[in-house]
Amino acid sequence: NDVQFVALVEPADPNYAKMLRSLDENDRIKIIFGFDDSLARRIFAGCDIFLMPSKEEPCGIQQLIAMHYGAIPVVHDTGALRVSVAQYQRNINFNSYSGTGQGIGFKFSEFTPQDFASAIDAAVAQFREDRFDWHKLLRHNMRENFSWFHAVNHYLEEYQAVLRNDPANIH
């Protein structure tokens, strides 16, 4: 309908590249091959929702850059994405990504197209239904400090919990 999709990709698999090229024939989908940091940042700044469906993501940073530029992330609940993107819930105050709060993006747990689509649907529904709340969310995310200075305390707590052999406090 009124949704457009832009992807800046560097696919390693030729079959995946072929599939993406076929999608690019749709006038609402644009696939750009290669890597261009300047273009990536312009895409982040121009989009409302950033999709990061990584199967595994040990040290993701793209979701943080996207939030800095005002795009709300939809991510797979794995690795660094699990830690850096708290699930958005209506009527819950926004909290720092490094804290224990809720609310800076959308996640999906099962690595399936259906679960990913459900998370996208939730984000799009929120965007369409409550623009005021959506803009509060994106302004909050744009003000967040995603530097290592703030993240290091979270990791320090995690390491200390491991050293204490305290599984209840390991996230």
N, C-alpha and C positions, 0 to 999 in steps of 0.2 A: 504494500500500500504506500505509505508515506515514509518508509524506512529506506535509507541508503546505506551501503556497505562499502568501505574502503579498506584495502589490505595492502600493507607494504611487507613483502615476504621474500625470503631467499630459500625456496624449497630445495632440499637435497635430493629428494626422490623425483625422478622424471615423470612418473605416473601422477604424482600429486600436482606437479607443475602443469601437466596437461589438463587435469581436472579443473584447476584454477583458471587456466586460459579459457576454458569453455564457459565458466561462470562470468568472465569479463565481457561476454557478448551481450549481457543484460545491461540496459541503460541505467539501472539503479545500483549496479555493482562495478567497482573499479578495483582491479588487481594490478599492483605495481611491483615489478620484480627487481630485486637488488636491494642494496642498503644505502640509505642516505639519511644521516642523522638530522640534518636541517629539515628535510621533508618530513621525517618522522615526527619532529616536534610541531610542525605546522599541522599535521594530521591530528595529533593529540589535542592541539588548541582548537581545532575546528570540529571535533566530534563531541557528542554527548555521552556516549558509552564506549568503553574500551574493553574488548574481548581478549582474554588471555587463558585459553583452554589447555594449558600445558598439562601433559600427563604427569610429568615430574618437573619440579622447579626448585632446585637447591638454593638459588641465590637471586631470584627475580628482582629486577629493578624497574622494568618497563611500567608496571602498575603504579609505582611511586611517581615516575615521571608523568604518566597520564593524569594522575590526580593533581599534580602540581599545575598542569595546564588546564584543569577543569573538566576532565573526562572521568566519569564514574566507572570503576572497574567491575567486570564480571569475570570471576576467576574460578579455576578448579581448586578445591580445598586440599592443597598439597604443599609440602615444603615451605618455602619462604612466603608463598601466597597465603597459606594458612595463618601465618604470624602477622603479615602486614595488612591484610584486608579483613576487618571485622564485618560480619553479616549485618546489612542494613535491616532495621525493623522500624516501622512507623511508631511515632509517639515515644521514642526512646531518645534521650539526649545524646548528642554526638560526643564521643570521647576520643582521645588520642589513640592512634593505631597502636602505640606502644603500651597502652594501658590495658585495662581489663574490660573496657566499655564495648558498646555495640555501635554499629552504624556507619561504616564508610564505603561499603560496596556490596556486591552480591556474589554469592558463592554457590557452587554445585558440588555435591559430595561424590556421587557415582560418576565415573569417567565414561558416560554414555551420551550419545546425541540427545536423548530424551531429557536427561537431567540438565545438560547444558542449555537446551532450548527452554526448559522451565525457568532457569535462572535469567536468561535473556528476556523471557516474557514478563517476569517479575520486575525487572529493571525498566522495560519499556512501559509497563502498566503504571509504575510509579511516576515515570516521566510524564505520561499523558494525564494522569489523574490529579496530580498535585504538584504543579510547577513551583509553587512557593516553597514547599518542603524540598523539592529537588534542588532548587537554587540555594537553599540553606545548606544542603548536603555538599554541593560542589564548592561553595564558598568556604565551608569548613575545611574540606580536603585541600583546597588551594593554600590555606594558611598553615596547614600541618608542617611540622619540621621533621623530615624524614632522614635527617643526617645521622651518621654513626654515633654522634655525641649522645643522642637520645636513645638509640637502639641498644647501645652497649649495656645499659643497666638491665634491660630485659634479658639479654644473653647471660649476663653475670648471674642473675637470679636463677636462670635455667641450669647453669653449670654448678652453682652452689647446691641446688636441689639434687642433682646427680651425685655430687660428692657426699651429700647427707644420705643418699640412698632413699630419697623421699618421693616415690613415684606419684603421689597425689598432687604434688606441686610441679611436676614436669609437664609442660605443654607441648 
